[in-house]
Amino acid sequence: MIPFRHTWPYERIMNDLYVTSCPYCQEDNVLLPLKPKQLPDIRDGKKHLLVFPCCHNKATIVDADSDYLLADAPLRDL
Protein backbone atom coordinates (compact mmCIF):
# COMPACT_ATOMS: atom_id res chain seq x y z
CA MET A 1 0.00 0.00 0.00
CA ILE A 2 1.28 3.47 -0.92
CA PRO A 3 1.58 5.79 2.10
CA PHE A 4 -0.50 8.90 1.38
CA ARG A 5 1.92 11.04 3.41
CA HIS A 6 4.59 10.42 0.76
CA THR A 7 2.51 11.72 -2.14
CA TRP A 8 2.05 15.19 -3.59
CA PRO A 9 -0.35 16.18 -6.39
CA TYR A 10 0.92 17.78 -9.56
CA GLU A 11 -0.64 19.20 -12.71
CA ARG A 12 0.50 19.01 -16.30
CA ILE A 13 -0.01 22.21 -18.28
CA MET A 14 1.20 21.90 -21.87
CA ASN A 15 4.79 20.64 -21.56
CA ASP A 16 5.35 21.72 -17.95
CA LEU A 17 4.65 20.17 -14.56
CA TYR A 18 3.40 22.32 -11.68
CA VAL A 19 2.41 21.84 -8.06
CA THR A 20 -0.28 24.13 -6.70
CA SER A 21 1.81 24.64 -3.56
CA CYS A 22 5.26 23.60 -2.42
CA PRO A 23 5.16 20.92 0.32
CA TYR A 24 8.00 22.68 2.17
CA CYS A 25 7.51 26.46 1.92
CA GLN A 26 3.87 26.61 0.66
CA GLU A 27 4.79 28.82 -2.31
CA ASP A 28 1.92 28.87 -4.81
CA ASN A 29 2.07 27.54 -8.40
CA VAL A 30 5.60 26.16 -8.50
CA LEU A 31 7.01 25.11 -11.87
CA LEU A 32 8.86 21.84 -11.35
CA PRO A 33 12.25 21.17 -12.96
CA LEU A 34 10.79 17.93 -14.31
CA LYS A 35 9.46 17.30 -17.79
CA PRO A 36 6.57 15.02 -18.75
CA LYS A 37 8.91 12.90 -20.89
CA GLN A 38 10.79 11.92 -17.67
CA LEU A 39 7.67 10.46 -16.03
CA PRO A 40 7.77 7.08 -17.85
CA ASP A 41 11.33 6.49 -16.56
CA ILE A 42 10.19 7.29 -13.01
CA ARG A 43 7.21 4.93 -13.39
CA ASP A 44 9.62 2.21 -14.52
CA GLY A 45 11.63 2.49 -11.29
CA LYS A 46 14.23 5.17 -11.96
CA LYS A 47 14.55 7.54 -8.99
CA HIS A 48 14.65 11.29 -9.59
CA LEU A 49 16.02 13.93 -7.22
CA LEU A 50 13.55 16.80 -7.38
CA VAL A 51 14.82 20.18 -6.13
CA PHE A 52 12.02 22.65 -5.61
CA PRO A 53 13.10 25.97 -7.19
CA CYS A 54 11.26 28.10 -4.63
CA CYS A 55 13.08 26.94 -1.48
CA HIS A 56 15.71 24.47 -2.77
CA ASN A 57 14.42 21.62 -0.61
CA LYS A 58 14.90 18.18 -2.09
CA ALA A 59 12.67 15.14 -2.48
CA THR A 60 13.57 11.84 -4.11
CA ILE A 61 10.72 10.83 -6.40
CA VAL A 62 10.39 7.03 -6.63
CA ASP A 63 7.12 6.72 -8.58
CA ALA A 64 4.48 8.81 -10.32
CA ASP A 65 1.03 8.35 -11.74
CA SER A 66 -1.13 10.75 -13.71
CA ASP A 67 -1.97 12.84 -10.62
CA TYR A 68 0.59 12.28 -7.86
CA LEU A 69 4.32 12.13 -7.29
CA LEU A 70 5.49 9.53 -4.75
CA ALA A 71 8.56 10.36 -2.66
CA ASP A 72 10.72 8.16 -0.43
CA ALA A 73 10.01 10.43 2.58
CA PRO A 74 6.85 12.15 3.86
CA LEU A 75 5.83 15.33 2.06
CA ARG A 76 2.81 16.13 4.21
CA ASP A 77 1.76 16.02 7.85
CA LEU A 78 -1.43 14.21 8.67
Long-range contacts (C-beta under 8 A, 24 or more apart in sequence): 2-63, 2-70, 3-74, 4-76, 4-78, 5-74, 5-75, 5-76, 5-77, 5-78, 6-70, 6-71, 6-72, 6-73, 6-74, 6-75, 7-68, 7-69, 7-70, 7-71, 7-75, 7-76, 8-59, 8-68, 8-69, 8-71, 8-75, 8-76, 9-67, 9-68, 9-69, 10-64, 10-67, 10-68, 10-69, 12-36, 22-52, 22-54, 22-55, 22-57, 23-52, 23-59, 23-75, 23-76, 24-52, 24-55, 24-57, 25-52, 25-54, 25-55, 25-57, 27-54, 27-55, 30-54, 34-61, 39-64, 47-72
